[in-house]
Amino acid sequence: MYDLLLDQWLYASESDSLDFKRDQYKFIKASDDEKSELLKDILAMINSWRTVDAYLVIGIEDRQEKPNILL
């Protein structure tokens, strides 16, 4: 199932139910602001009204020209 989602994400654009993060969130030796970024992104997705599942995908770089880059 996840392989199919990954294939779809490579040709998808970010939306209110899909958010790509190129790099992993910083926690070690990070400031409080840097550590809170994951929580902010999760809360933003939770507070968005939608009728489909939402995904926060780490390791994909969103590109204007598809496919996106899998890192």
N, CA, C and O atoms as a Maestro MAE file, in Angstrom:
{
 s_m_m2io_version
 :::
 2.0.0
}

f_m_ct {
 s_m_title
 :::
 protein
 m_atom[284] {
  # First column is atom index #
  i_m_mmod_type
  r_m_x_coord
  r_m_y_coord
  r_m_z_coord
  i_m_residue_number
  s_m_chain_name
  s_m_pdb_residue_name
  s_m_pdb_atom_name
  i_m_atomic_number
  :::
  1 25 0.821 -1.193 0.000 1 A "MET " " N  " 7
  2 3 0.000 0.000 0.000 1 A "MET " " CA " 6
  3 2 0.868 1.262 0.000 1 A "MET " " C  " 6
  4 15 0.604 2.214 -0.735 1 A "MET " " O  " 8
  5 25 1.910 1.250 0.841 2 A "TYR " " N  " 7
  6 3 2.744 2.447 0.941 2 A "TYR " " CA " 6
  7 2 3.578 2.680 -0.309 2 A "TYR " " C  " 6
  8 15 3.910 3.823 -0.624 2 A "TYR " " O  " 8
  9 25 3.922 1.617 -1.025 3 A "ASP " " N  " 7
  10 3 4.628 1.790 -2.291 3 A "ASP " " CA " 6
  11 2 3.753 2.537 -3.300 3 A "ASP " " C  " 6
  12 15 4.238 3.381 -4.053 3 A "ASP " " O  " 8
  13 25 2.473 2.218 -3.304 4 A "LEU " " N  " 7
  14 3 1.542 2.894 -4.200 4 A "LEU " " CA " 6
  15 2 1.420 4.368 -3.831 4 A "LEU " " C  " 6
  16 15 1.418 5.229 -4.710 4 A "LEU " " O  " 8
  17 25 1.319 4.663 -2.533 5 A "LEU " " N  " 7
  18 3 1.255 6.056 -2.086 5 A "LEU " " CA " 6
  19 2 2.529 6.799 -2.475 5 A "LEU " " C  " 6
  20 15 2.467 7.932 -2.952 5 A "LEU " " O  " 8
  21 25 3.666 6.177 -2.276 6 A "LEU " " N  " 7
  22 3 4.936 6.818 -2.620 6 A "LEU " " CA " 6
  23 2 4.986 7.147 -4.101 6 A "LEU " " C  " 6
  24 15 5.417 8.237 -4.477 6 A "LEU " " O  " 8
  25 25 4.557 6.230 -4.941 7 A "ASP " " N  " 7
  26 3 4.520 6.498 -6.385 7 A "ASP " " CA " 6
  27 2 3.601 7.675 -6.704 7 A "ASP " " C  " 6
  28 15 3.925 8.501 -7.557 7 A "ASP " " O  " 8
  29 25 2.456 7.755 -6.022 8 A "GLN " " N  " 7
  30 3 1.526 8.859 -6.258 8 A "GLN " " CA " 6
  31 2 2.117 10.176 -5.784 8 A "GLN " " C  " 6
  32 15 1.952 11.200 -6.447 8 A "GLN " " O  " 8
  33 25 2.800 10.168 -4.653 9 A "TRP " " N  " 7
  34 3 3.374 11.394 -4.091 9 A "TRP " " CA " 6
  35 2 4.455 11.984 -4.986 9 A "TRP " " C  " 6
  36 15 4.654 13.199 -4.997 9 A "TRP " " O  " 8
  37 25 5.152 11.144 -5.733 10 A "LEU " " N  " 7
  38 3 6.202 11.647 -6.600 10 A "LEU " " CA " 6
  39 2 5.642 12.525 -7.715 10 A "LEU " " C  " 6
  40 15 6.374 13.315 -8.311 10 A "LEU " " O  " 8
  41 25 4.347 12.390 -7.997 11 A "TYR " " N  " 7
  42 3 3.713 13.189 -9.043 11 A "TYR " " CA " 6
  43 2 2.637 14.123 -8.494 11 A "TYR " " C  " 6
  44 15 1.884 14.726 -9.259 11 A "TYR " " O  " 8
  45 25 2.564 14.243 -7.173 12 A "ALA " " N  " 7
  46 3 1.559 15.099 -6.528 12 A "ALA " " CA " 6
  47 2 2.174 16.436 -6.140 12 A "ALA " " C  " 6
  48 15 3.394 16.589 -6.080 12 A "ALA " " O  " 8
  49 25 1.306 17.387 -5.881 13 A "SER " " N  " 7
  50 3 1.722 18.687 -5.353 13 A "SER " " CA " 6
  51 2 1.206 18.819 -3.935 13 A "SER " " C  " 6
  52 15 0.245 18.152 -3.551 13 A "SER " " O  " 8
  53 25 1.839 19.672 -3.165 14 A "GLU " " N  " 7
  54 3 1.393 19.890 -1.801 14 A "GLU " " CA " 6
  55 2 -0.026 20.455 -1.800 14 A "GLU " " C  " 6
  56 15 -0.428 21.182 -2.709 14 A "GLU " " O  " 8
  57 25 -0.762 20.104 -0.768 15 A "SER " " N  " 7
  58 3 -2.134 20.574 -0.629 15 A "SER " " CA " 6
  59 2 -2.472 20.623 0.865 15 A "SER " " C  " 6
  60 15 -1.588 20.470 1.708 15 A "SER " " O  " 8
  61 25 -3.745 20.834 1.190 16 A "ASP " " N  " 7
  62 3 -4.118 20.861 2.608 16 A "ASP " " CA " 6
  63 2 -4.113 19.459 3.216 16 A "ASP " " C  " 6
  64 15 -4.256 19.316 4.430 16 A "ASP " " O  " 8
  65 25 -3.952 18.425 2.392 17 A "SER " " N  " 7
  66 3 -3.876 17.066 2.922 17 A "SER " " CA " 6
  67 2 -2.527 16.401 2.653 17 A "SER " " C  " 6
  68 15 -2.335 15.230 2.981 17 A "SER " " O  " 8
  69 25 -1.599 17.137 2.061 18 A "LEU " " N  " 7
  70 3 -0.289 16.577 1.735 18 A "LEU " " CA " 6
  71 2 0.780 17.652 1.890 18 A "LEU " " C  " 6
  72 15 0.719 18.707 1.258 18 A "LEU " " O  " 8
  73 25 1.756 17.365 2.738 19 A "ASP " " N  " 7
  74 3 2.831 18.321 2.993 19 A "ASP " " CA " 6
  75 2 4.162 17.589 2.898 19 A "ASP " " C  " 6
  76 15 4.394 16.624 3.626 19 A "ASP " " O  " 8
  77 25 5.029 18.037 2.012 20 A "PHE " " N  " 7
  78 3 6.348 17.433 1.839 20 A "PHE " " CA " 6
  79 2 7.384 18.217 2.632 20 A "PHE " " C  " 6
  80 15 7.366 19.448 2.659 20 A "PHE " " O  " 8
  81 25 8.269 17.497 3.264 21 A "LYS " " N  " 7
  82 3 9.413 18.091 3.949 21 A "LYS " " CA " 6
  83 2 10.667 17.453 3.378 21 A "LYS " " C  " 6
  84 15 10.843 16.236 3.430 21 A "LYS " " O  " 8
  85 25 11.523 18.283 2.840 22 A "ARG " " N  " 7
  86 3 12.754 17.784 2.228 22 A "ARG " " CA " 6
  87 2 13.653 17.136 3.273 22 A "ARG " " C  " 6
  88 15 14.183 16.047 3.055 22 A "ARG " " O  " 8
  89 25 13.823 17.804 4.404 23 A "ASP " " N  " 7
  90 3 14.746 17.343 5.440 23 A "ASP " " CA " 6
  91 2 14.009 16.925 6.704 23 A "ASP " " C  " 6
  92 15 12.870 17.319 6.953 23 A "ASP " " O  " 8
  93 25 14.692 16.126 7.480 24 A "GLN " " N  " 7
  94 3 14.161 15.690 8.757 24 A "GLN " " CA " 6
  95 2 14.099 16.881 9.715 24 A "GLN " " C  " 6
  96 15 14.883 17.822 9.598 24 A "GLN " " O  " 8
  97 25 13.171 16.832 10.651 25 A "TYR " " N  " 7
  98 3 13.077 17.891 11.655 25 A "TYR " " CA " 6
  99 2 14.268 17.807 12.598 25 A "TYR " " C  " 6
  100 15 14.732 16.719 12.941 25 A "TYR " " O  " 8
  101 25 14.758 18.981 13.012 26 A "LYS " " N  " 7
  102 3 15.902 19.033 13.920 26 A "LYS " " CA " 6
  103 2 15.438 18.882 15.361 26 A "LYS " " C  " 6
  104 15 14.468 19.519 15.774 26 A "LYS " " O  " 8
  105 25 16.120 18.050 16.121 27 A "PHE " " N  " 7
  106 3 15.847 17.905 17.546 27 A "PHE " " CA " 6
  107 2 17.130 17.990 18.363 27 A "PHE " " C  " 6
  108 15 17.168 18.660 19.395 27 A "PHE " " O  " 8
  109 25 18.173 17.317 17.908 28 A "ILE " " N  " 7
  110 3 19.445 17.323 18.635 28 A "ILE " " CA " 6
  111 2 20.152 18.646 18.376 28 A "ILE " " C  " 6
  112 15 20.325 19.055 17.228 28 A "ILE " " O  " 8
  113 25 20.558 19.309 19.451 29 A "LYS " " N  " 7
  114 3 21.232 20.609 19.399 29 A "LYS " " CA " 6
  115 2 20.388 21.658 18.678 29 A "LYS " " C  " 6
  116 15 20.928 22.556 18.033 29 A "LYS " " O  " 8
  117 25 19.085 21.547 18.787 30 A "ALA " " N  " 7
  118 3 18.176 22.481 18.125 30 A "ALA " " CA " 6
  119 2 17.603 23.452 19.148 30 A "ALA " " C  " 6
  120 15 17.494 23.138 20.333 30 A "ALA " " O  " 8
  121 25 17.241 24.628 18.671 31 A "SER " " N  " 7
  122 3 16.583 25.610 19.537 31 A "SER " " CA " 6
  123 2 15.142 25.154 19.789 31 A "SER " " C  " 6
  124 15 14.653 24.240 19.126 31 A "SER " " O  " 8
  125 25 14.480 25.779 20.727 32 A "ASP " " N  " 7
  126 3 13.086 25.460 21.003 32 A "ASP " " CA " 6
  127 2 12.212 25.719 19.779 32 A "ASP " " C  " 6
  128 15 11.285 24.958 19.501 32 A "ASP " " O  " 8
  129 25 12.507 26.797 19.046 33 A "ASP " " N  " 7
  130 3 11.742 27.095 17.830 33 A "ASP " " CA " 6
  131 2 11.910 25.993 16.784 33 A "ASP " " C  " 6
  132 15 10.936 25.583 16.153 33 A "ASP " " O  " 8
  133 25 13.124 25.521 16.603 34 A "GLU " " N  " 7
  134 3 13.368 24.445 15.639 34 A "GLU " " CA " 6
  135 2 12.673 23.155 16.073 34 A "GLU " " C  " 6
  136 15 12.127 22.431 15.239 34 A "GLU " " O  " 8
  137 25 12.691 22.871 17.361 35 A "LYS " " N  " 7
  138 3 12.041 21.669 17.873 35 A "LYS " " CA " 6
  139 2 10.529 21.729 17.731 35 A "LYS " " C  " 6
  140 15 9.878 20.691 17.614 35 A "LYS " " O  " 8
  141 25 9.965 22.921 17.741 36 A "SER " " N  " 7
  142 3 8.507 23.047 17.685 36 A "SER " " CA " 6
  143 2 7.949 22.970 16.263 36 A "SER " " C  " 6
  144 15 6.731 22.921 16.089 36 A "SER " " O  " 8
  145 25 8.804 22.958 15.250 37 A "GLU " " N  " 7
  146 3 8.339 22.950 13.857 37 A "GLU " " CA " 6
  147 2 7.472 21.735 13.544 37 A "GLU " " C  " 6
  148 15 6.458 21.870 12.858 37 A "GLU " " O  " 8
  149 25 7.845 20.553 14.029 38 A "LEU " " N  " 7
  150 3 7.047 19.352 13.779 38 A "LEU " " CA " 6
  151 2 5.654 19.504 14.384 38 A "LEU " " C  " 6
  152 15 4.655 19.201 13.733 38 A "LEU " " O  " 8
  153 25 5.591 19.968 15.609 39 A "LEU " " N  " 7
  154 3 4.300 20.158 16.261 39 A "LEU " " CA " 6
  155 2 3.442 21.175 15.507 39 A "LEU " " C  " 6
  156 15 2.241 20.965 15.334 39 A "LEU " " O  " 8
  157 25 4.045 22.268 15.059 40 A "LYS " " N  " 7
  158 3 3.305 23.279 14.288 40 A "LYS " " CA " 6
  159 2 2.729 22.678 13.007 40 A "LYS " " C  " 6
  160 15 1.577 22.942 12.665 40 A "LYS " " O  " 8
  161 25 3.523 21.871 12.297 41 A "ASP " " N  " 7
  162 3 3.052 21.268 11.055 41 A "ASP " " CA " 6
  163 2 1.931 20.267 11.311 41 A "ASP " " C  " 6
  164 15 0.966 20.209 10.550 41 A "ASP " " O  " 8
  165 25 2.051 19.488 12.364 42 A "ILE " " N  " 7
  166 3 0.997 18.521 12.710 42 A "ILE " " CA " 6
  167 2 -0.288 19.252 13.073 42 A "ILE " " C  " 6
  168 15 -1.367 18.877 12.613 42 A "ILE " " O  " 8
  169 25 -0.182 20.284 13.888 43 A "LEU " " N  " 7
  170 3 -1.373 21.038 14.287 43 A "LEU " " CA " 6
  171 2 -2.030 21.734 13.098 43 A "LEU " " C  " 6
  172 15 -3.256 21.819 13.033 43 A "LEU " " O  " 8
  173 25 -1.238 22.226 12.172 44 A "ALA " " N  " 7
  174 3 -1.808 22.860 10.983 44 A "ALA " " CA " 6
  175 2 -2.613 21.860 10.165 44 A "ALA " " C  " 6
  176 15 -3.672 22.198 9.635 44 A "ALA " " O  " 8
  177 25 -2.119 20.639 10.062 45 A "MET " " N  " 7
  178 3 -2.847 19.615 9.305 45 A "MET " " CA " 6
  179 2 -4.107 19.174 10.050 45 A "MET " " C  " 6
  180 15 -5.149 18.944 9.436 45 A "MET " " O  " 8
  181 25 -4.008 19.060 11.351 46 A "ILE " " N  " 7
  182 3 -5.174 18.654 12.148 46 A "ILE " " CA " 6
  183 2 -6.281 19.696 12.047 46 A "ILE " " C  " 6
  184 15 -7.459 19.343 11.994 46 A "ILE " " O  " 8
  185 25 -5.919 20.959 12.021 47 A "ASN " " N  " 7
  186 3 -6.903 22.038 12.019 47 A "ASN " " CA " 6
  187 2 -7.462 22.365 10.638 47 A "ASN " " C  " 6
  188 15 -8.331 23.228 10.518 47 A "ASN " " O  " 8
  189 25 -6.984 21.700 9.606 48 A "SER " " N  " 7
  190 3 -7.508 21.905 8.250 48 A "SER " " CA " 6
  191 2 -8.661 20.938 8.022 48 A "SER " " C  " 6
  192 15 -8.533 19.734 8.245 48 A "SER " " O  " 8
  193 25 -9.794 21.485 7.573 49 A "TRP " " N  " 7
  194 3 -10.944 20.631 7.302 49 A "TRP " " CA " 6
  195 2 -10.711 19.870 6.010 49 A "TRP " " C  " 6
  196 15 -10.306 20.446 5.000 49 A "TRP " " O  " 8
  197 25 -10.971 18.567 6.053 50 A "ARG " " N  " 7
  198 3 -10.823 17.737 4.853 50 A "ARG " " CA " 6
  199 2 -11.657 16.475 5.008 50 A "ARG " " C  " 6
  200 15 -12.072 16.122 6.112 50 A "ARG " " O  " 8
  201 25 -11.896 15.808 3.903 51 A "THR " " N  " 7
  202 3 -12.641 14.552 3.917 51 A "THR " " CA " 6
  203 2 -11.756 13.370 3.553 51 A "THR " " C  " 6
  204 15 -12.248 12.254 3.389 51 A "THR " " O  " 8
  205 25 -10.441 13.606 3.423 52 A "VAL " " N  " 7
  206 3 -9.485 12.548 3.092 52 A "VAL " " CA " 6
  207 2 -8.393 12.524 4.153 52 A "VAL " " C  " 6
  208 15 -8.249 13.468 4.930 52 A "VAL " " O  " 8
  209 25 -7.631 11.448 4.179 53 A "ASP " " N  " 7
  210 3 -6.501 11.353 5.105 53 A "ASP " " CA " 6
  211 2 -5.451 12.398 4.744 53 A "ASP " " C  " 6
  212 15 -5.336 12.807 3.589 53 A "ASP " " O  " 8
  213 25 -4.687 12.823 5.752 54 A "ALA " " N  " 7
  214 3 -3.629 13.811 5.539 54 A "ALA " " CA " 6
  215 2 -2.277 13.155 5.818 54 A "ALA " " C  " 6
  216 15 -2.154 12.271 6.666 54 A "ALA " " O  " 8
  217 25 -1.279 13.613 5.083 55 A "TYR " " N  " 7
  218 3 0.059 13.042 5.211 55 A "TYR " " CA " 6
  219 2 1.101 14.142 5.298 55 A "TYR " " C  " 6
  220 15 1.049 15.133 4.569 55 A "TYR " " O  " 8
  221 25 2.039 13.949 6.199 56 A "LEU " " N  " 7
  222 3 3.226 14.781 6.333 56 A "LEU " " CA " 6
  223 2 4.386 13.872 5.938 56 A "LEU " " C  " 6
  224 15 4.737 12.956 6.683 56 A "LEU " " O  " 8
  225 25 4.978 14.116 4.780 57 A "VAL " " N  " 7
  226 3 5.953 13.195 4.207 57 A "VAL " " CA " 6
  227 2 7.345 13.803 4.283 57 A "VAL " " C  " 6
  228 15 7.606 14.865 3.718 57 A "VAL " " O  " 8
  229 25 8.223 13.121 4.981 58 A "ILE " " N  " 7
  230 3 9.604 13.583 5.129 58 A "ILE " " CA " 6
  231 2 10.471 12.820 4.134 58 A "ILE " " C  " 6
  232 15 10.416 11.593 4.062 58 A "ILE " " O  " 8
  233 25 11.267 13.555 3.371 59 A "GLY " " N  " 7
  234 3 12.194 12.930 2.441 59 A "GLY " " CA " 6
  235 2 11.803 13.074 0.983 59 A "GLY " " C  " 6
  236 15 12.355 12.395 0.117 59 A "GLY " " O  " 8
  237 25 10.848 13.959 0.706 60 A "ILE " " N  " 7
  238 3 10.478 14.252 -0.678 60 A "ILE " " CA " 6
  239 2 10.591 15.759 -0.885 60 A "ILE " " C  " 6
  240 15 10.055 16.550 -0.109 60 A "ILE " " O  " 8
  241 25 11.289 16.136 -1.933 61 A "GLU " " N  " 7
  242 3 11.400 17.548 -2.291 61 A "GLU " " CA " 6
  243 2 10.351 17.869 -3.351 61 A "GLU " " C  " 6
  244 15 10.362 17.294 -4.439 61 A "GLU " " O  " 8
  245 25 9.452 18.783 -3.030 62 A "ASP " " N  " 7
  246 3 8.397 19.187 -3.955 62 A "ASP " " CA " 6
  247 2 9.004 20.040 -5.059 62 A "ASP " " C  " 6
  248 15 9.723 21.002 -4.790 62 A "ASP " " O  " 8
  249 25 8.709 19.680 -6.302 63 A "ARG " " N  " 7
  250 3 9.238 20.408 -7.455 63 A "ARG " " CA " 6
  251 2 8.105 20.904 -8.326 63 A "ARG " " C  " 6
  252 15 7.040 20.288 -8.386 63 A "ARG " " O  " 8
  253 25 8.328 21.994 -8.987 64 A "GLN " " N  " 7
  254 3 7.356 22.524 -9.947 64 A "GLN " " CA " 6
  255 2 7.161 21.528 -11.086 64 A "GLN " " C  " 6
  256 15 6.038 21.210 -11.478 64 A "GLN " " O  " 8
  257 25 8.279 21.050 -11.600 65 A "GLU " " N  " 7
  258 3 8.238 20.036 -12.655 65 A "GLU " " CA " 6
  259 2 8.301 18.665 -12.003 65 A "GLU " " C  " 6
  260 15 9.192 18.381 -11.202 65 A "GLU " " O  " 8
  261 25 7.350 17.827 -12.357 66 A "LYS " " N  " 7
  262 3 7.273 16.496 -11.758 66 A "LYS " " CA " 6
  263 2 8.134 15.529 -12.548 66 A "LYS " " C  " 6
  264 15 8.326 15.746 -13.744 66 A "LYS " " O  " 8
  265 25 8.655 14.490 -11.955 67 A "PRO " " N  " 7
  266 3 8.367 14.011 -10.615 67 A "PRO " " CA " 6
  267 2 9.120 14.759 -9.538 67 A "PRO " " C  " 6
  268 15 10.149 15.384 -9.795 67 A "PRO " " O  " 8
  269 25 8.591 14.686 -8.321 68 A "ASN " " N  " 7
  270 3 9.292 15.216 -7.161 68 A "ASN " " CA " 6
  271 2 10.547 14.385 -6.925 68 A "ASN " " C  " 6
  272 15 10.718 13.316 -7.511 68 A "ASN " " O  " 8
  273 25 11.408 14.884 -6.071 69 A "ILE " " N  " 7
  274 3 12.658 14.173 -5.803 69 A "ILE " " CA " 6
  275 2 12.548 13.415 -4.489 69 A "ILE " " C  " 6
  276 15 12.249 13.994 -3.445 69 A "ILE " " O  " 8
  277 25 12.795 12.103 -4.559 70 A "LEU " " N  " 7
  278 3 12.833 11.274 -3.369 70 A "LEU " " CA " 6
  279 2 14.260 11.290 -2.834 70 A "LEU " " C  " 6
  280 15 15.196 10.912 -3.539 70 A "LEU " " O  " 8
  281 25 14.423 11.724 -1.598 71 A "LEU " " N  " 7
  282 3 15.770 11.844 -1.035 71 A "LEU " " CA " 6
  283 2 16.133 10.670 -0.171 71 A "LEU " " C  " 6
  284 15 17.235 10.623 0.376 71 A "LEU " " O  " 8
  :::
 }
 m_bond[283] {
  # First column is bond index #
  i_m_from
  i_m_to
  i_m_order
  :::
  1 1 2 1
  2 2 3 1
  3 3 4 2
  4 3 5 1
  5 5 6 1
  6 6 7 1
  7 7 8 2
  8 7 9 1
  9 9 10 1
  10 10 11 1
  11 11 12 2
  12 11 13 1
  13 13 14 1
  14 14 15 1
  15 15 16 2
  16 15 17 1
  17 17 18 1
  18 18 19 1
  19 19 20 2
  20 19 21 1
  21 21 22 1
  22 22 23 1
  23 23 24 2
  24 23 25 1
  25 25 26 1
  26 26 27 1
  27 27 28 2
  28 27 29 1
  29 29 30 1
  30 30 31 1
  31 31 32 2
  32 31 33 1
  33 33 34 1
  34 34 35 1
  35 35 36 2
  36 35 37 1
  37 37 38 1
  38 38 39 1
  39 39 40 2
  40 39 41 1
  41 41 42 1
  42 42 43 1
  43 43 44 2
  44 43 45 1
  45 45 46 1
  46 46 47 1
  47 47 48 2
  48 47 49 1
  49 49 50 1
  50 50 51 1
  51 51 52 2
  52 51 53 1
  53 53 54 1
  54 54 55 1
  55 55 56 2
  56 55 57 1
  57 57 58 1
  58 58 59 1
  59 59 60 2
  60 59 61 1
  61 61 62 1
  62 62 63 1
  63 63 64 2
  64 63 65 1
  65 65 66 1
  66 66 67 1
  67 67 68 2
  68 67 69 1
  69 69 70 1
  70 70 71 1
  71 71 72 2
  72 71 73 1
  73 73 74 1
  74 74 75 1
  75 75 76 2
  76 75 77 1
  77 77 78 1
  78 78 79 1
  79 79 80 2
  80 79 81 1
  81 81 82 1
  82 82 83 1
  83 83 84 2
  84 83 85 1
  85 85 86 1
  86 86 87 1
  87 87 88 2
  88 87 89 1
  89 89 90 1
  90 90 91 1
  91 91 92 2
  92 91 93 1
  93 93 94 1
  94 94 95 1
  95 95 96 2
  96 95 97 1
  97 97 98 1
  98 98 99 1
  99 99 100 2
  100 99 101 1
  101 101 102 1
  102 102 103 1
  103 103 104 2
  104 103 105 1
  105 105 106 1
  106 106 107 1
  107 107 108 2
  108 107 109 1
  109 109 110 1
  110 110 111 1
  111 111 112 2
  112 111 113 1
  113 113 114 1
  114 114 115 1
  115 115 116 2
  116 115 117 1
  117 117 118 1
  118 118 119 1
  119 119 120 2
  120 119 121 1
  121 121 122 1
  122 122 123 1
  123 123 124 2
  124 123 125 1
  125 125 126 1
  126 126 127 1
  127 127 128 2
  128 127 129 1
  129 129 130 1
  130 130 131 1
  131 131 132 2
  132 131 133 1
  133 133 134 1
  134 134 135 1
  135 135 136 2
  136 135 137 1
  137 137 138 1
  138 138 139 1
  139 139 140 2
  140 139 141 1
  141 141 142 1
  142 142 143 1
  143 143 144 2
  144 143 145 1
  145 145 146 1
  146 146 147 1
  147 147 148 2
  148 147 149 1
  149 149 150 1
  150 150 151 1
  151 151 152 2
  152 151 153 1
  153 153 154 1
  154 154 155 1
  155 155 156 2
  156 155 157 1
  157 157 158 1
  158 158 159 1
  159 159 160 2
  160 159 161 1
  161 161 162 1
  162 162 163 1
  163 163 164 2
  164 163 165 1
  165 165 166 1
  166 166 167 1
  167 167 168 2
  168 167 169 1
  169 169 170 1
  170 170 171 1
  171 171 172 2
  172 171 173 1
  173 173 174 1
  174 174 175 1
  175 175 176 2
  176 175 177 1
  177 177 178 1
  178 178 179 1
  179 179 180 2
  180 179 181 1
  181 181 182 1
  182 182 183 1
  183 183 184 2
  184 183 185 1
  185 185 186 1
  186 186 187 1
  187 187 188 2
  188 187 189 1
  189 189 190 1
  190 190 191 1
  191 191 192 2
  192 191 193 1
  193 193 194 1
  194 194 195 1
  195 195 196 2
  196 195 197 1
  197 197 198 1
  198 198 199 1
  199 199 200 2
  200 199 201 1
  201 201 202 1
  202 202 203 1
  203 203 204 2
  204 203 205 1
  205 205 206 1
  206 206 207 1
  207 207 208 2
  208 207 209 1
  209 209 210 1
  210 210 211 1
  211 211 212 2
  212 211 213 1
  213 213 214 1
  214 214 215 1
  215 215 216 2
  216 215 217 1
  217 217 218 1
  218 218 219 1
  219 219 220 2
  220 219 221 1
  221 221 222 1
  222 222 223 1
  223 223 224 2
  224 223 225 1
  225 225 226 1
  226 226 227 1
  227 227 228 2
  228 227 229 1
  229 229 230 1
  230 230 231 1
  231 231 232 2
  232 231 233 1
  233 233 234 1
  234 234 235 1
  235 235 236 2
  236 235 237 1
  237 237 238 1
  238 238 239 1
  239 239 240 2
  240 239 241 1
  241 241 242 1
  242 242 243 1
  243 243 244 2
  244 243 245 1
  245 245 246 1
  246 246 247 1
  247 247 248 2
  248 247 249 1
  249 249 250 1
  250 250 251 1
  251 251 252 2
  252 251 253 1
  253 253 254 1
  254 254 255 1
  255 255 256 2
  256 255 257 1
  257 257 258 1
  258 258 259 1
  259 259 260 2
  260 259 261 1
  261 261 262 1
  262 262 263 1
  263 263 264 2
  264 263 265 1
  265 265 266 1
  266 266 267 1
  267 267 268 2
  268 267 269 1
  269 269 270 1
  270 270 271 1
  271 271 272 2
  272 271 273 1
  273 273 274 1
  274 274 275 1
  275 275 276 2
  276 275 277 1
  277 277 278 1
  278 278 279 1
  279 279 280 2
  280 279 281 1
  281 281 282 1
  282 282 283 1
  283 283 284 2
  :::
 }
}
